[in-house]
């Protein structure tokens, strides 16, 4: 890698791990990772200027997030934060199924 920031995945869901690797910083330098003006990680580069860090977003905000590593230079990478809805078609299907089971039980009692 010739001076760059690489994230280990293109998209991440809440609770999933995200790692960043980079090179191009000075040797043994503190690296601060930010996104949207908020700190999302920190690392110390090795003697060749390479580093790796865990990225943790303080908020769950769906969409594209630019991650910037600040050291003697600025390195950037992007990740999409994906949020899936807890409401799916299965809950509606379950309600309909329960309705028909109860209606069938009522018809059996009547007969």
Secondary structure, DSSP 8 states (H G I E B T S, - for coil): --SEEEES-SEEETT---EEEEE-S-TT-EEEEEETTEEEEEEE--TTS-EEEE---SS---EEEEEEEESSSEEEEEEEEE---S--HHHHHHHHHHHHHHHHHHHHHH-
